[in-house]
Amino acid sequence: MRRLRIGFITSYELGTSGGAKHMIRVATELSKMNHEVTIFSPTSPTFYSIPENINLSFTVHSSSKSKVNSPLQKMRTLLNLANTITRGQDILHTFDEFASLSAFLLRESKKTRASLYATIHDINRIEWGLSKKIGGQLGIECCKHFVGVICVCNFWKNQLIKIDDFIPEKVHIAHNGIDASFFSIRNNVCDKDKIILYTAGFYQSKGVEYIIRALPLIKKIWKNVDLIISGGYNRKFYKRMLKLASRLKVKKSIQYIGRVTEEKLLQLYESVDIVILASVMTEGWGLTLAEAMAAHKPVIGTNHGGIPELIGASGILVPPKNVKAIAEAVITYIKDDDFRERMIKSGFERSKLFTWKNTALSYSKAYDLNK
């Protein structure tokens, strides 16, 4: 296998998102394959650590320590990053719409001869704000001129081909992986007190509202049920959800713990009974569900986007925004011990398919196919 010099480009902070984890983990695995990987990002990693126990050959170039939020800020940041991207890269691989636009402009201005690739986690332009819709559309258009595009699930591959007229041979699949540490969790005891875990924070698109609305229905059948919520939050939406929880008289049963470290996340998975992702937007993959399956936890997810492809027959799928279906799914897991155990075992076996090494091998295969 030829040693490649690969540049990963993102306009987003390397924070707690699944996209950030995907990029860092794939860079790590590609480095193990003897490729030279450089991450070009506005910030250094703030959450996911870069392993020190292996000989990695990728670095992070940070142009700014401040947050980069607006489209103009992103483009300015990427222009600054462009000055650090050397001509010696064999491949430039982008991970968001603004990074794709930047890479395209680099090539058109003949500042790089690298082959261009992009990873697309979703194309939810309908659900984006105006500025991101415009940036997203421009990024998608730029990707049509790239050598290859990687999607995290078949759902988005089909959407790109159907809606955006991509050449099928250019679009490849690389499922998200799961950190090996999750597979070591063994505590799957369902005691009298039940704990539901939701890790996607207080964001409207992630469907936490419908989990909160389902709590009173669940507690009618099983009184001792608590909901733990981790992740970031939108301040306005967070305050609205607190009012909703108070009105439904379930506020005391909800614990919000904010963003957590990877070590704390492992402890959370070990201590809970059920994991839910009730996204109302079309989710690209649902990494929290994959991690929960590896951690021997029964999962509930909405039946659209990449979630059905992830869960298969190893969990319960519910329609988006369907409070009754969420409640019934939780109650089924609580009351039916045999079914819960079958789903736990099936989910664990299925989760073994999703390793970061396999993800990186899919990247490497895409690079080889499009030489």
N, C-alpha and C positions, 0 to 999 in steps of 0.2 A: 504494500500500500504506500503510495507516494505521500510524503510529508507535506501537508498543506499549511499555508499561512492564512488564517481565517480571522476576519474582523467581525465581531458582533456589535451592532449599533442599536442603541435605544435612546429615545428622548425622555424617557421616564426615570424617576428615581429607582434605585435598586432597593426598594423597601420590602413590604410584606406580601406583595401580590404573588399570585400563582405564576404570572408571567415572568416576574423577576427570578423566582425559584427555577422555572423551566430553563431560562437562559443560563444561569450560573451552573446548574447541574449538568446541562448539555456541554457547556464549555469545559467543565471538569472532566467529563467522560471522553470528550474528543482529545483533550490533552493527554489522557492516559493512552490514547491510541497513537501518540507521538505527533499529533498535529500541534502547531503553534497557534494558540488562540488568544486574541486580545479583545477585551470588552471596552467599547467606547460608550461612556455614559456620563450624564451630567453630575452624578454623585457616586461616591464609593458605597459599597454595600452597607446598609444600616440594620439589616435583620439577618439575612442568610449569610452564614460564614463561608469563607473560602477555605477548604480543607488545607491543613498544614502537613498532614502525614503522607502526602504523595508529592511527587516532583511535578508541579504544575508550571506551565510556561505561558500562562496568560496573566495579564495585568489589567488594571482599571485606570483609565485616564479620566480625571474629573476636571471639568472646566469651571465648576461652581459648587459651592457648598450650600447655596440657597435653594429653596424650592423652585421648581420650574413648572408652572401651571398653565399659563395662557399659551395659545398657539403662536403668538409672536415671540414670547419668551423661548418656546421650544425651538422655533426656527433659528433664533439668534444663537441659542446654545449649540444647535447642530452645526451651524456655520463655524462656530469656534472649534467644535470637535473636528470638523473637516480638516482643519489645519494640522491636526495631530495624526490623521489617518495617512499612513505612508503609502507610497506607490508600490511597495513590495508585496501587498496583500494579493493572494491568489483568489480569495473569495471575500466579498462583503455581504454579510447576512443581517438583514434588518428585522426588528421585532415590534414595530408599531408604524402607524401611518405616516408620521412626520419623519421618522428615520428612513422610511422607504422613499419619500420625496427627496430627502437630502442625498441619499445614495444615487438616486436617478440623476440629480443635478450634477453630482460629482462626475459621473460617467459622461454625461452629455457635454460637460465642459472639459473633458479629456484629462481630468485630474487623477483618474484611476483607470486601469485596464482590468481590474478585477471582475470576475463573474459575479453577478448580483443575484441574491436569493432573499426570500422573505419568509418569516413565520407568521401565520395569521391565526389568532386564537378565536376571533369572531368577526362578523361583519354586521353588527347590530346598528346600522346607520339610522334606522327608524327610531330607535330608542336613545340615540345620542343627542346632545345639544347641537345648536346650529354650527358653532365653530368646529366641533369635532366631526359633524356630518361632512362639512366641506373638506376638512383635512383627511377624513376617512376616504371620501370619494377620490380625492387626488392621489392618496396613497395606493388605493386599489388600481387606479389607472396606470400608475407608475409600475406596479407589480406585473402588469401585463407584458411589460418589456423586459422583465427579468428572465434569467435562465431557468429558474425554478421557484416554486412556492411550496411551503410545507404547511399543512393544516393539522390541528391536533385531533381531528376526528373526521370520519367519512361524511357526516352531516354537512360540515362547512366546505369540504371538498366539492360535494354535489351542488351546494349553493353557489360557489364560485363559478363552476362550470355552467350552471343553469342561468344564473342571474347576470353574471359579469363576463360571460363569454371567454373564459379562460380555456386554453388548449389543454385537454385532459392529461396528455403526457407530461405536461409541465408541473402538474399538481401532485404532491406526494403526502403521505400520512406519517406522522410521528406522534403517537400518543404520549401524553404526559407520563412520567415515571413516578415511583413512590420511593422515598428514602428507606433504606434497609432497616433503620431503627424501628419503624412502625411494625415490622413483622415480628418483633420480639415481645409485643404486648400479648398477654394471655388471659387477663382478667375479664371474663365474660359472664360473671354471675349477675343474675337479675333479682335483686333483693326486693324487700317490701317497698322501700323508698326508691322511686324511679327518677333518673336524671336524663334529660334530653340535652344534647349539645348541638349548637348552631355556631359556626365559626366565621361567618361572612360579614359580621358587623351590622351596624344600623344604616343600611342603604336600601332605598325603596326597591331597586331592581332585584335584590336578593330574596325578597319575599318574607322577611322576618315578621312583617305585619300579620300575615296569615297564620304563622305559627303561634303568635301571641293570641290571635282570635280563636285559635283551636284549643288553647289551654283550658278555658272553662268547660268545654265539652269533654275533654279528657278527664278533668278532675271530677266530673260527675260520676265517672265510672271508677276512677282510681284517684283517690284524694291526694295521696302523697307523691305528687309529680312536680319537679322543678325544672326550669329551663335556664341553662347557662349560655350566655352569648359572649363570644369573643370577636376581636377584629376592630377595625376602625369605625368611624361614624360620621354621618352628616348631621351637624348640630341641630338644624331645624327639624329634620326628620326624627332625630333622637328624642327631642322634646315632645314631638307629636306622639311617638310610641309610648313614652312615659305616661302621658295623659290617657292614652288608650288602655294601657295596663291598669291604671287606677280606676278607670270607668268600668272595666271588666272584673275588677277586684282580684287581679292576679299579680299585682306588682310585687308582693312579698314572695312570690314564687319564681321571680326572675332575678338572675344575678348577671350583671354586665361587668366583665373583667378587663375590657379593652384589648389592646394588642398584647400578644404573649410571645415569649421566646420559644424556640423549637423544643427546648427541654420541658417547658411548662405545657406546651401543646401535647407532648407525649404523655405527660401526667394526666392531662384532661381526658384524653382518649381512654386511658386506663381506668378512670374513675366513673365514666358515664355508661348509660345503658343503651341509648339510641342516638344516632347522628342524622340530622336532617339538613337538606339544602332545598329550599322551596322557591328557587328563583322564578321570577315572573318574566325576566328577559330570557332570551334564548342563550343558555349557558354553553360556552365552548366545550367544557369537559366536566368540571366539578371535582377538582383535586381533593377537596376535603372528604368526599365520599369514597374516593379510591383509598385514601389514607385510613379511613375508618374501616373499610373492608379488610385491609391488611392488619388492622389492629383488633380483629375479631369482634367488630361491632355491627349490629344490624343497621341498615341504612334506608332512608326514605328520600326520594328525589322527584323532581317534576319531570313529566314525560315529554320533554322536547329538547332540541339542540343535541349536544353530545352525551347527555346524561343516560338515555336508554342504551346507547352503545357501550358506555362504561359499565353500568349495572348489569345489563343483560337480564337473566332470570334470577339474579342473586340479591334482590332487594325489592322494595315496594315502590312503584311509580304512581304518582298522583297528578291530576291535572293542575296547571298553574292557578293560583288564587282560590283553590277549592278547600275551604276551611274544614268542611265535613269530612272530606277524603283524608286530609292530614290527620285529623283526630282519630278516624277509624283505623288508619295505618298504625299509629302509635298504640292504640288499644289492642290491636291484633298482636303486635309484638309483646305487649305486656301480658296478655292473657293466654296466648298460645305458645307454650314452651317448646313443643316439638317443631313448630314452624320457625320460631326464632332461631333455634339451634341449626336447622337446615339452612337458613339464610346466612347465618354466621359462617358455617363451614363452606358453603358454596361461594360466598363473597371472598373468603380468604384464599381459596384456590384460584378464583378468577383474578384476584389482585396480583398474583405471582406473574401474570403476563406483562405487568406494567412496571418495568425497571428503567432507570435512567440510562443504563447501558444499552438497552434495546432502543430507547429514544435516540441516543447518539448514533447507534448503528443505522437507524433509519435516515438520519442526516447524512452520514457518510455514504450510504447507498445512493441518496439523491444527488450528492456531489459527483459520484462516480458515473451515474447514468447520464449526466448532463455535461460531461467533459467536452 
